[in-house]
Amino acid sequence: MEICSSELKIGEVAKITSINLDEIPLKLLEMGCLPGNSITLIQVAPFGDPLYFNVNDSHVAIRLETAKEIIVAKL
């Protein structure tokens, strides 16, 4: 079942299946936010934005609207 990365719960691990290249900043791609890599939600900021993820052993803060463009499959 594929969902947006913004729908993950804290501690859930998933695999990135697809991304919207037009909406994802190049910096996130360079940090490993690519299809096939694992992603784990670590923490959510108090007002729900940004979301803190572990993407291939890199800790990354991703804005909510950007996280909605990353499609994942739960493991």
C-alpha positions, 0 to 999 in steps of 0.5 A: 500500500503506497502512501505519502511520507507525511502520513507515516507515524513516528517510528514507522519505516518505509521504502521510497517508491516514487517522488515528484521531481518538480517539487523535491529540492535538489538538496533532498535528492543529493541527501538520498531521498530517492526511490528505493531508499528507506525512510523513517519518521523520527519526529514531528514539529509542534505545529506539524511542520516540518517533519524530521526523517531519517533517510539512509542514515541522514537526518533531514527536516522536510516541509509538510508540502514537500513530504506529500510529494514523496510516495512510500510503501510501508515495510 
